[in-house]
Amino acid sequence: MSCDSQLSDLELEDERFAILLQNEEFMSELRKNREFLSSLNSDVGFGTPCKSSAEDDSDFKEKLKHMGKVSKKKFSQMARVFTGKKKKKSSGSSSGGCGNSSSKDHVLLTQDDNSTD
């Protein structure tokens, strides 16, 4: 793999993370998933689960910045499921805005599938 290709993959991963972190619905699913929270908390050295209140949003996002390998894998799995659900929901409607965003998320995530396995 060339340096340009590796850099492109990293940029793509950063873009995918940014898109998902801006999605309130996905962030809510992350906070509700005990398995992910447990993994995240052990990765970043916290024993207590994240709270879901708005004041803890910045703390939760800070923890996400320091995800370990296991948490990243779980994050990616949840993202694939989440974007798959959104794609199915938006494919039934003809409103272009949401469908395009979901498709973009799905494309970014499916490209990541090949690199994580």
PETA-V931190 format. One record per residue. N is the residue number from 1. PHI is phi in radians with two decimals (* if undefined). OMEGA is omega as a letter, one per 20 degrees, with the letter a starting at -180 (* if undefined). BURIAL is I if it has 24 or more other C-alpha atoms within 12 Angstrom, else O. Layout:
N|PHI|OMEGA|BURIAL ; N|PHI|OMEGA|BURIAL
//
This chain:
1|*|a|O ; 2|-1.39|r|O ; 3|-1.09|r|O ; 4|-1.10|a|O ; 5|-1.16|r|O ; 6|-1.13|r|O ; 7|-1.11|r|O ; 8|-1.08|r|O ; 9|-1.10|r|O ; 10|-1.15|r|O ; 11|-1.11|r|O ; 12|-1.12|r|O ; 13|-1.12|r|I ; 14|-1.07|a|O ; 15|-1.13|r|O ; 16|-1.08|r|I ; 17|-1.03|a|I ; 18|-1.06|r|O ; 19|-1.08|a|I ; 20|-1.22|r|I ; 21|-1.20|r|I ; 22|-1.47|a|O ; 23|-1.57|a|O ; 24|-1.09|a|O ; 25|-1.13|r|O ; 26|-1.18|r|I ; 27|-1.05|r|I ; 28|-1.11|r|I ; 29|-1.12|r|O ; 30|-1.06|a|I ; 31|-1.16|a|I ; 32|-1.49|a|O ; 33|-1.51|a|O ; 34|-1.11|a|O ; 35|-1.10|r|O ; 36|-1.14|a|I ; 37|-1.06|r|I ; 38|-1.08|r|I ; 39|-1.10|a|I ; 40|-1.09|a|I ; 41|-1.13|r|I ; 42|-1.26|r|O ; 43|-1.11|a|O ; 44|-1.71|r|I ; 45|1.43|r|O ; 46|-1.93|a|O ; 47|-1.56|a|O ; 48|-1.79|a|O ; 49|-1.18|r|I ; 50|-1.21|r|I ; 51|-1.54|a|O ; 52|-1.77|a|O ; 53|-1.29|a|O ; 54|-1.07|a|O ; 55|-1.17|r|O ; 56|-1.64|a|O ; 57|-1.02|a|O ; 58|-1.18|r|O ; 59|-1.12|a|O ; 60|-1.11|r|I ; 61|-1.13|r|I ; 62|-1.14|r|O ; 63|-1.08|a|I ; 64|-1.09|r|I ; 65|-1.14|a|O ; 66|-1.91|r|O ; 67|-1.07|r|I ; 68|-1.55|a|O ; 69|-1.05|a|O ; 70|-1.15|r|O ; 71|-1.12|r|I ; 72|-1.10|r|I ; 73|-1.15|r|O ; 74|-1.13|r|I ; 75|-1.02|a|I ; 76|-1.11|r|I ; 77|-1.10|r|I ; 78|-1.12|r|I ; 79|-1.11|r|I ; 80|-1.09|r|I ; 81|-1.13|a|O ; 82|-1.07|a|I ; 83|-1.23|r|I ; 84|-1.14|r|I ; 85|-1.09|a|O ; 86|-1.11|a|I ; 87|-1.13|r|I ; 88|-1.12|r|O ; 89|-1.11|a|O ; 90|-1.37|a|O ; 91|-1.23|r|O ; 92|-1.38|a|O ; 93|-1.82|a|O ; 94|-1.86|r|O ; 95|-1.35|a|O ; 96|-1.11|a|O ; 97|-1.04|a|O ; 98|-1.18|a|O ; 99|-1.06|a|O ; 100|-1.16|r|O ; 101|-1.12|a|O ; 102|-1.09|r|I ; 103|-1.10|r|I ; 104|-1.10|r|O ; 105|-1.04|a|I ; 106|-1.11|r|I ; 107|-1.09|r|O ; 108|-1.08|a|I ; 109|-1.29|a|I ; 110|-1.20|r|I ; 111|-1.16|r|O ; 112|-1.26|a|I ; 113|-0.95|a|O ; 114|-1.20|a|O ; 115|-1.58|a|O ; 116|-1.61|a|O ; 117|-1.60|*|O
//
